[in-house]
Amino acid sequence: MRQDALKIFKAGIAAADPKQCVARCLAEDGQRLQIALDAYGTGKTRTGTWQKIHVIAFGKAACGMAEAVRGIVPEQMFAGPGIAVSNYQNRKPVQNFTVLGAGHPLPDMAGLKAARQVAARVEAAQRGELVLVLVSGGGSALLPCPISPVTLKEKIATTELLLACGADIGEINCVRKHLSRLKGGRLAEKAAPADLHALLLSDVIGDDPGTIASGPTVPDDSRFLDAIAVFTSRNVWDKVPASVRELLLKGSRGELPETPKTGDHIFDRTGYTIIGSNALSISACRNAADQLHYAVRLYSDRLCGEARHAAEKLVLHARSPLQKGISRPVAIVAGGETTVTLQGDGRGGRNQEMALAFVIAAEKYALDADWIFLSGATDGQDGPTDAAGGMVDTGSLERMQAAGIDPKASLANNDSHTALRSSRDLLHTGATGTNVADLQLLLIHPNFDKNS
C-alpha cells in the first residue's frame, strides 16, 4: 500500500513537470513564436514575430521552465541572457540564463537583489519586443521588492506574522501586492510598451492568475483597505511593523498609487497561459490509482482550511464507504492547500500536521480498515523542514507511543515533524523542481478477516 501511495503521488508530481508543461504550450517555426492560450489542446494561440524576447523566470520551477524555453527559442531571438530566480534547493545552471538563488518561504537579500535585476531588465524592453515571463510557485517570496519605507526585514516580519496567524494564500498575496514594486500587475506596468506573456505553473487552487506569485503580470482589483482588513480581521494589526502600517494607511487615503486595475491600458498587450496546475496533477493521481486497480473517488479538488480540521473531515468522509462495505481497494484523492495556525513552538508543515491529525482522528472515529494516508507538498518541502509531508497507517500511533511521543500533545504544539519522525512516517522526495500545491491520498483496503 505504501508503494502504491508513492507511485500515485509521484504521478501527480510528474504531471507538473515544468519542461513538459512549457513544451505543450510553446513552439517556434523559424520565423514566429507560437504560444498556446491553454494547456488543453483547444488550438487557440498567440503568435508574434517579435524582434527580441526577454525571458524572465521565477519560482521553484524556474530552472526547469527556463531549460524548456532554451530548447525551443533560438538563441538569436533572446534579448541577451535570460534571468531565472529559484530557491536554493532547485537552483541549477541553465545555458544562456543568469541563474540566481533566493530565500523561500521567507524572502532574503539575495531575492531583493534578484528582484531589482529583474525590474531593470523588464524596464529595458522596447515596443515590438516580447517579455516572456515564466512563473511558478514560490515566486512571491523569491522576488521581494518592498516599497519604501518598508525594509526587507520588515517585509519578512510581516510574512511571518501572516503565516503564523493562519492567513490563507489569497490574503497573504493581497498584502504582498500592496507592499511590492513588482506584484499585483506592477511587473506588467514596468514592461509597457513591450508585449508581455506569462506562462503560469499554478500552485493555487482555482488557478486565479492574480494569486499565482501574487499576480505580477495581471490586474489587481484588491485595494489597500483589503490588505488592512487581512490584519484587523485576525486581530494582529497592532503587531504589524510600523512602516507597513504607515504605507497601507497612506494607500488607503489615496496618498499612494493603487495597483493597476482591470481595464488599465497597460494590459492591452499582455496575456497569460496556465500551463500546469493542481487540478491536472489530481487528474494524473486518479489515473494512476485506476491503473493500480483502485476504485477511485475524488474527495476535493479545492481542499483548504485548517489542516487538522481538514484531516478530521476526511476521516469522517472515509467512514461512509466502509459502513456500506467495500469489496475492492478504494483510493480517495484530494488536492489543495490547507493552513496551520501556530499555537506551539514545534516543527512541521501543513502536510505533516494533516497526517498527524488524520491518524489521531482515525483512532477517535474508529476507521476500521487497512489504510494508508499520504499528504505531501508537490515541491518536496513542507514548511521549514526537509520533508515533503507525511504518510501514516494503522500502526503509526502505536509506533509514536512506543518511541515516547504523545501524538495529541505533539499536535497541540504544532510538532508534527518530531511525531512523524519517531514513527518513521515522514515523506521525503527531495526538491522536485516544481510546485502545484499539495496532494492528499487515502488508500483503503477491505479488511476481509473482520468482515467475514
Helices and strands as residue ranges (DSSP letters): H 2-14, H 18-25, E 26-28, E 33-36, E 45-48, E 53-58, H 62-72, G 75-77, E 82-87, G 88-90, E 97-102, H 109-123, E 130-135, H 139-142, H 152-164, H 169-177, H 186-191, E 195-201, G 212-214, H 224-232, G 237-239, H 242-252, G 265-267, E 270-276, H 278-291, E 295-303, H 307-324, E 330-336, H 350-364, E 370-377, E 389-393, H 396-402, H 407-412, H 416-422, E 426-427, E 438-445, H 448-451
